[in-house]
Amino acid sequence: MSDTPAGTASAYTPNHLARFIDLLGAALVPGTGSVLYAATTRDGVSACQDSVLWFADGNAVRLFSDGEGAQSRPAVSGDGTRAAFLRAAGGSRQLCVQPLAGRGQATVLTRFGRGTGPVGPQWSPDGQSIAVDACDAPPRDPTLPYRVTQPVWRADGIGLLADARTDIFIVPAAGGPPRRLTFDDGIVSFHAWSPDGSQILYGVWATPGSRDYEIKVADCRSGMTRTVAGGPCLAMTTGLAAWLPDGRIIYSSPWQINKRIDLTVLDPATSATENRTAGSGGQVFGVLQPGFSFGTLERKIVVDPAGRHAYVFIQQGGSLVTHRVALDGDIAVEPITDPGSSVIPVAISGRRLLTLQTSFTVPPDLHLIDLDSDQDTQVTRLNAHWLTEPPFAVRSLTFTGADQVEVEGWYLEPRTGQRPHPTVLSIHGGPFAAHGAVFSVDDLLLTAAGYGVLHINYRGSSGYGDDFAPMLIEELNSSAPADLLQGVQAAADRGLADTSRIAAFGLSFGGYLTTWLLTHSDRFCAGIAECLHCDWAGMLGSDIPEVVATWTGSLPGHGAHSMTPRAQMSPAAYAAACCAPLLIIAHEADLRCPLQGDILYNELQLAGKNAEMLRLPGVPHVPYGAGLPTRIARARAMLDWMNRHAA
């Protein structure tokens, strides 16, 4: 296989993925600018599969914990002397504590039967205890049959929810038996101590018999709980919450598939609530599709120690912009970072705000923002040792789409080759998500190989208001393809894209639109559809059947008339009309779009079409956290297909 078209010298090839380091969580040391963070490297220059903890203090960076097993979710005690974190060992995560100073050994505090959950530890205000989500039941024998009775029973990237159930345990920081605090028998999504240490605020979903999530408060002495908010848990997306210093609570409203999210302040003493983002623009916790580990862009509500403001990221078009939200007085939602890059708040100490920053050309790194002077200090440079200059220039490409709607896009123009360039139309998934200023290893490799990459935020994308994002797929099936085709024409009109060499490439709903375009248009010379869905009836076997039913606008199982729209909106129904060679990349552990690649591949083969399939064993819906050999093989196959059919 060739990674680059004939005659093209590439600065970056799939082998460079062995050097790409992912950032997977961080914590500030109180009262300082020091940072403890998790990254997928043990030597600082090459990648490893499991994350390891590093400590950054000014210009000095050192490996913090070099024990075996993945280390994650660092949390620093209030006095700044100890770190709690999770470490995977013997097939499960356990809670560890280690002094911040020197190179001490980690102490393993727990031996939970099923290990801890992924949320991670939280220190009590007095530093005497650590709260952690965990399960003390013995592991289930995976070889035995099991019965399914719950409405929500599995999730992509998790598997059987009964195996992932967690509750909150309080663990003595000095060692001792954990005490179980909650008994919801669901999955904890976040937790936080109250300022006085008497209560724990937490979220829980997948409780028996329920499709909803709840935000609850547990009394640390009695274990009594009360619910303060909740809503439908669509696509495993739950609300978030945080304490204010005066005992009030700020929480996010439920995600409603294509509607905005708001932040509400609750006074538990009076039950009074107030929406603190009413009328603001953008999408709180909007989703830009990253080309790196999806867990890097973590949603958080970060509250300053004085309780005057909360910090969250809000998607505005193609940028994730950190905003300061006033918690009292007049409604005020103010950006503190600029569009053009994406900035995610991570933690705060005093007037220092720890953020994660990324853009089209820069992989994620940690930065400290001084909230008084606005000075931005970069903390990490995880990939600067090899990624010296991006092989493309970013060209803004705004145009008028169908029905005179303004559509935003970008053309990543390769620095090699001559205009017009062979071009890959890269289509984001969701569909209520977007392309924008986040780094992508796929963009890096394609442009290094001489391809232009075209990103279009078609109607249905997030970050452009509710009216821009129609709910029903039958509306998207007309507006989104029209926007994408007009984006291709706009790139051609500007002399950027060679219309005789246009390929389509998309993941998830981007794979859906790729197959729809190749079966309904003759503009494309090739396509790659990854972790796609192509058959709406088959998508009812997904881990999100209620979302699928909502998107298609009719309940299934009520006779042929209720299933006909699903066939009419399914690209698989039109496989015989496929106009170009199509590579299907199927993830064998994908529960979000199960068996969809198999369906389309078989239909294309039966129709005599040029189709191949690359299968990724053990990979769930999102591919970027797969093992390094798998990621390299995927990248090579992507470039090989483009070089064979689109160069």
ZIVEN-V669783 format. One record per residue. PSI is psi in degrees with one decimal (* if undefined). D_FIRST is the distance of its C-alpha to the first C-alpha in whole Angstrom. Layout:
<<PSI/D_FIRST> <PSI/D_FIRST>>
This chain:
<<143.9/0> <132.4/4> <-16.0/7> <148.8/9> <156.8/11> <133.9/12> <1.0/15> <126.0/15> <121.6/15> <133.9/15> <-22.9/17> <130.6/16> <171.0/12> <-26.9/12> <-22.3/13> <-15.0/16> <-20.5/17> <-8.4/18> <-5.8/21> <120.3/22> <125.6/25> <142.7/27> <125.9/31> <43.8/32> <151.4/36> <160.6/39> <143.3/43> <143.6/45> <119.2/48> <135.9/51> <5.2/53> <179.0/50> <13.1/47> <148.7/45> <135.5/42> <124.3/41> <159.0/37> <131.2/35> <154.0/31> <62.3/28> <145.4/28> <-17.9/31> <-2.8/30> <-5.1/30> <-18.4/27> <157.7/24> <151.2/24> <163.5/25> <-39.8/25> <143.5/29> <149.4/31> <149.3/33> <136.8/37> <152.3/37> <123.1/41> <123.7/41> <97.4/44> <-128.1/45> <-5.6/42> <130.4/42> <131.6/39> <152.7/39> <127.0/38> <-46.8/40> <120.1/40> <22.8/37> <164.7/38> <158.3/35> <152.9/34> <132.6/33> <135.9/36> <171.6/36> <57.4/39> <143.7/41> <135.0/45> <137.6/48> <156.9/51> <-28.7/54> <0.4/55> <20.1/52> <-20.8/52> <151.6/50> <136.0/46> <145.4/46> <171.2/42> <143.2/40> <129.3/39> <126.9/37> <135.0/38> <29.3/38> <1.1/36> <156.7/38> <144.0/39> <160.5/43> <131.8/45> <155.7/45> <141.6/47> <139.6/47> <143.9/49> <-34.8/48> <147.9/49> <-157.2/48> <55.4/46> <166.8/47> <146.7/46> <141.5/45> <124.0/48> <118.6/47> <-19.1/49> <160.1/48> <51.5/47> <140.2/47> <-43.7/46> <10.3/43> <-177.3/42> <161.7/43> <179.0/41> <-9.7/38> <-42.9/41> <177.5/42> <154.9/46> <126.9/48> <140.7/51> <154.6/55> <-32.0/57> <-2.1/59> <6.3/56> <-21.7/58> <160.7/55> <127.5/52> <139.7/51> <146.8/47> <131.0/46> <174.4/46> <126.5/47> <8.4/49> <152.7/48> <152.4/47> <148.2/43> <144.6/43> <110.4/42> <-8.6/39> <-9.8/39> <150.2/42> <155.0/43> <150.9/44> <140.4/46> <123.9/45> <-12.5/48> <148.5/47> <-32.3/46> <114.7/43> <-12.5/41> <161.0/38> <143.3/35> <137.5/32> <-10.0/31> <-45.5/34> <-143.7/34> <121.3/38> <-28.4/40> <-26.4/43> <-13.4/41> <6.1/40> <139.9/44> <156.2/46> <177.7/49> <131.2/50> <145.1/52> <123.2/54> <128.3/53> <128.6/56> <-26.0/54> <-1.3/56> <149.9/55> <171.0/56> <136.9/56> <150.9/54> <124.0/56> <128.3/55> <-41.7/56> <158.1/54> <44.7/54> <-25.5/52> <35.5/50> <-147.9/47> <121.8/44> <131.7/45> <-24.8/43> <164.1/45> <153.1/48> <139.3/51> <146.8/54> <158.6/57> <-31.7/58> <0.8/61> <9.5/59> <-15.4/61> <162.0/59> <126.7/55> <134.1/53> <162.1/50> <148.8/48> <142.0/47> <174.6/46> <32.9/45> <156.3/49> <127.8/50> <5.8/51> <145.4/49> <1.6/47> <167.0/48> <160.8/48> <145.1/51> <122.5/51> <164.7/54> <130.9/56> <132.9/57> <126.1/61> <-22.1/60> <-53.8/63> <-22.4/64> <-1.5/60> <141.3/62> <155.3/59> <147.2/59> <131.9/57> <-20.7/57> <172.5/54> <-176.8/51> <-178.9/50> <137.6/47> <84.5/44> <128.5/41> <37.5/37> <22.4/39> <115.9/40> <163.0/43> <158.4/46> <161.7/46> <161.0/49> <152.7/51> <147.0/54> <154.9/56> <-26.1/59> <8.5/62> <-4.6/61> <170.5/59> <137.1/56> <133.6/53> <158.9/51> <148.5/48> <163.0/49> <147.4/47> <134.1/43> <42.6/44> <-54.5/41> <26.8/41> <159.8/44> <158.1/45> <138.8/46> <163.8/49> <130.4/51> <138.7/54> <129.3/56> <133.0/59> <105.2/62> <-25.3/62> <-32.3/66> <-9.1/67> <10.4/64> <140.0/64> <153.8/60> <126.1/59> <119.6/56> <2.7/55> <13.8/52> <130.0/54> <-5.7/53> <155.2/50> <175.2/47> <-176.1/43> <108.2/42> <130.0/43> <32.9/40> <160.5/38> <114.2/34> <134.9/31> <112.5/28> <158.9/26> <41.1/23> <-173.5/24> <123.6/26> <-28.7/28> <-9.8/31> <-38.5/31> <74.8/33> <134.2/36> <132.2/39> <153.1/43> <110.9/46> <119.2/47> <133.0/51> <154.9/53> <-27.4/55> <-13.4/58> <17.9/57> <-30.0/57> <154.0/54> <149.0/51> <127.4/47> <161.7/44> <141.6/41> <126.8/42> <125.3/39> <100.7/40> <-122.4/38> <23.2/34> <146.9/36> <111.7/37> <127.1/41> <129.9/43> <150.6/46> <122.4/50> <118.5/52> <138.0/55> <-7.3/57> <164.0/60> <-150.5/62> <149.0/61> <124.8/57> <117.3/55> <104.0/51> <131.9/50> <138.3/47> <-3.4/47> <164.1/43> <149.4/42> <166.1/39> <-22.5/36> <174.8/35> <129.3/35> <123.4/38> <122.1/38> <137.6/42> <-47.9/41> <164.8/45> <144.0/48> <116.4/51> <-121.8/54> <18.0/52> <125.3/49> <118.4/46> <129.1/43> <157.9/40> <132.3/36> <139.8/35> <166.3/31> <-176.6/30> <-37.2/28> <-7.6/27> <123.1/28> <165.5/27> <135.8/30> <163.4/33> <140.0/37> <149.3/39> <128.9/43> <123.3/45> <114.3/49> <-13.7/51> <-43.7/54> <-9.8/52> <10.7/49> <133.5/47> <118.2/44> <122.0/43> <131.7/39> <-43.8/39> <153.7/35> <68.3/32> <-32.1/30> <10.4/27> <-20.0/28> <-16.8/27> <-28.7/24> <85.6/24> <-35.2/26> <125.2/26> <142.6/24> <23.0/21> <159.3/23> <144.4/27> <120.8/29> <120.9/30> <141.1/33> <76.7/33> <136.0/36> <170.4/37> <119.0/39> <-165.0/38> <149.0/40> <25.0/43> <29.1/44> <133.2/42> <131.0/40> <136.1/37> <141.9/35> <176.6/31> <144.2/29> <120.0/27> <103.5/24> <124.3/24> <147.9/21> <-10.6/23> <160.4/21> <173.4/21> <148.3/24> <149.1/26> <150.2/25> <149.3/22> <138.7/19> <139.1/20> <117.0/19> <105.0/22> <117.4/22> <123.5/25> <158.7/26> <-163.9/28> <-91.9/31> <-13.4/33> <73.0/35> <-164.9/33> <161.2/32> <161.4/29> <-156.7/31> <64.9/31> <149.5/29> <150.4/26> <125.4/22> <-29.5/19> <-44.5/17> <-42.3/19> <-49.3/19> <-38.3/15> <-46.3/15> <-35.2/18> <-28.7/16> <2.9/13> <7.1/16> <137.8/17> <146.1/21> <124.7/21> <120.3/24> <129.8/26> <126.5/30> <81.8/32> <163.4/33> <132.6/37> <-16.3/36> <155.2/35> <163.1/37> <2.9/39> <15.8/41> <157.7/44> <-35.7/44> <-20.9/45> <-12.9/41> <82.0/40> <148.9/41> <-50.5/42> <140.6/41> <-30.7/38> <-30.2/39> <-42.2/40> <-34.0/37> <-18.1/35> <-45.5/37> <-44.4/37> <-49.6/34> <-37.1/32> <-42.9/34> <-41.8/34> <-43.3/30> <-37.2/30> <-29.0/33> <-40.7/31> <-43.7/28> <-38.1/31> <-40.4/32> <-35.8/29> <-41.7/29> <-28.5/33> <5.4/33> <12.4/30> <-46.1/27> <136.4/25> <110.9/24> <-15.3/25> <-7.3/23> <66.2/20> <123.8/21> <155.6/19> <143.5/20> <127.3/19> <151.9/21> <143.8/22> <-120.3/26> <-24.1/28> <-34.2/25> <-36.6/23> <-49.8/27> <-32.6/27> <-47.8/24> <-32.5/24> <-44.1/28> <-43.1/27> <-19.2/24> <-1.6/27> <7.2/30> <154.7/29> <22.0/27> <-6.9/26> <142.1/22> <-12.2/19> <165.4/17> <152.1/18> <122.3/16> <116.0/19> <142.1/19> <44.8/22> <167.0/24> <145.3/27> <-6.2/28> <110.8/31> <-30.3/34> <-42.5/36> <-27.3/34> <-12.1/34> <-12.8/37> <6.5/35> <170.8/34> <-0.6/36> <56.1/37> <-30.7/39> <-32.9/42> <-41.6/40> <-45.0/38> <-37.7/41> <-44.5/42> <-42.1/40> <-12.0/40> <13.0/44> <145.7/45> <135.8/46> <168.5/44> <11.9/46> <36.5/49> <177.2/48> <-34.1/46> <-28.0/47> <-17.6/46> <-20.0/42> <-44.2/42> <-31.2/41> <-38.9/38> <-39.8/37> <-26.0/38> <7.7/36> <121.6/33> <-29.8/29> <-27.4/29> <-15.6/32> <23.7/31> <-35.6/27> <-16.0/28> <5.5/28> <128.0/25> <-6.7/24> <158.3/20> <136.7/17> <124.9/17> <127.0/15> <125.9/17> <110.8/17> <132.5/20> <116.8/21> <-15.0/23> <21.6/26> <113.7/26> <-10.6/30> <-39.6/30> <67.1/28> <133.3/29> <8.5/27> <-39.4/26> <-37.4/23> <-44.1/24> <-51.1/27> <-42.1/24> <-46.8/22> <-40.2/25> <-40.1/26> <-40.4/24> <-43.0/23> <-29.1/27> <0.7/27> <26.1/24> <160.6/22> <99.6/18> <140.2/17> <162.1/15> <131.1/15> <125.7/14> <132.1/17> <98.9/18> <138.1/21> <4.4/24> <127.4/23> <-160.1/25> <-44.3/25> <127.0/24> <-12.9/21> <-10.5/21> <8.9/24> <168.1/21> <153.0/20> <-45.5/18> <-37.1/15> <-43.1/15> <-39.1/15> <-43.8/12> <-39.8/10> <-46.6/12> <-40.9/11> <-41.3/7> <-39.3/8> <-48.2/10> <-39.6/9> <-43.1/6> <-43.1/9> <-41.1/11> <-31.6/9> <-30.8/10> <-11.7/13> <-4.9/15> <*/14>>
